[in-house]
């Protein structure tokens, strides 16, 4: 019987997974940004992950511009997201 366990990711890929939101928000040091940028150029899986996360944020931003939730609720949600480092 073969194992269905996923092999561990290389440290460079784990760094992308750990810091993708800070990377997209340009909140990393120049050295870390350069290291992640280089890795993303050479790793199709991490590039795909980063691209998906970026498209997700763009979709949220687009949806945020549509009328719907009352302004007070919308501001409360955005405030919490900002506090947690998720909103741009």
Residue pairs with C-beta under 8 A, 6 or more apart in sequence:
9 17
12 35
12 39
12 43
12 46
13 39
13 43
13 45
13 46
15 32
15 35
15 36
15 39
16 23
16 36
16 39
16 40
16 43
16 46
16 49
16 50
17 46
17 49
19 28
19 32
19 36
20 49
20 50
20 53
21 53
21 85
21 86
22 28
22 85
23 33
23 36
23 50
24 50
24 53
24 54
24 57
24 88
25 85
25 88
26 33
27 85
28 36
39 46
40 46
40 47
40 50
41 47
57 88
61 88
64 74
64 78
68 74
69 77
78 87
81 87
